[in-house]
């Protein structure tokens, strides 16, 4: 049995500017799972993934999300489905961290990520 513990995984800053802790990326073949944190008073860089479908499941905090041409508030308990090729961005205007799980299929890859600078 392969079992990983969140507290034993190193975190890093990813291309969109969020803090990421990979939970299964190096071990799963067809999908990736990571915990992302958007710090208070910050935002991610708008981006999209050419091939990957992505799920965001919000664990803590609240903020705002743009998905394509739509914007809406997000909070703990919300799940957002992000189709391949759809630009998306998060804002955290609040005082607490916005924490979410990100699941990508196929697995997350920097090569599959297109940053939309200036948006």
Secondary structure, DSSP 8 states (H G I E B T S, - for coil): -----GGGS-EEE-TTS-EEEESSTTT-SS-EEEEEEE-TTEE---EEESS-EEEEEEEE-EEEEEETTEEEEEETT-EEEE-TT--EEEEE-SSS-EEEEEEEES---GGGEEE-TT-
